[in-house]
Amino acid sequence: MSDLNHALIDDLPDMKEEIHALRQSDNHFARLLDSYDDISHQVALMEANVTPTTQETESGLKQQRVRLKDELMRILNDSAA
């Protein structure tokens, strides 16, 4: 069964402080992170068969999540530079 509480900080525990700081100081980052967390939760529910869906819908959400994670990582890396 999938982890229904999957979040970016679960993937990047070493960047927890940076993620928290950016969430507080950067509205764009905060909105992206909220979207990422929401989509991750939706995907987890689909993978656990809690939320019925089509393969296309699940695949589309996973692609959105990858794009969001890429953008979040870019912002995190830029802020660390």
N, C-alpha and C positions, 0 to 999 in steps of 0.2 A: 504494500500500500504506500502511496505517496505521502510525503510530509506535507500536511495541509497548512503549515505555518511557514512555508518556504519564503525567505526574504533575502534581499541582496546581502545583508550583513551575515547571513548564514554562509554565503559563498565567499565572502571577503572578511572574515573575522579580524584580520590584522588591520583593516581599514575602518573599523567600527567608529573610532573617534572622528576620523575625517568625514565619514558619511553623516554622522550626527551633526557635526559642525556645519557642513554644507546644507543639510536639511534646514537648519535654523537660519542660515544667512543668505541662501540663494533660492528664491521662489521658484525659478525654472527647474532647478535640481529637485526641489521638494515635489513639484508636480510630476516630474518624470519618475521619481522614486515611488510616489503613490500609485502611479499607473503601473509600474513594474510589479509592485507588490500585489496589486489587484489582479493583474493578469496571471501572475504566478499562482495565486490562490484559485482562480478560475480553472487553470490548467490542472492543478492538483485535484480539484473536485472532479474534473472530467476523467483524469487518469484513474481515480479511485471508483469510477462509475457511480458517483453520487449525483452528478449532473449529466444526464444523457445528452449526447451531442453527435455530430458527424465528424468523421476524420478530417474533413476539410476545415471545419470550424476550429478544431483543436490544433491542427497544423498552422492555420493562420494566426492563432493566438501565440503559438510558440515562436513564430517568425517575428511577430510584434515584440515579444519579450526579448528576443535576441537583439533587435534593433535598439530597444530601450537600454538594454544592458551595455551595448557598445557606446551609446551616447553618455550614459552615466559614467562609464569607465573613462571616457575622454575627458569629461569634466573633472573627475577625481584626479586623473593624471596631470591635467593642466593646473589644478590647484596645488599640487605637490611640487610643481616645477618652480 
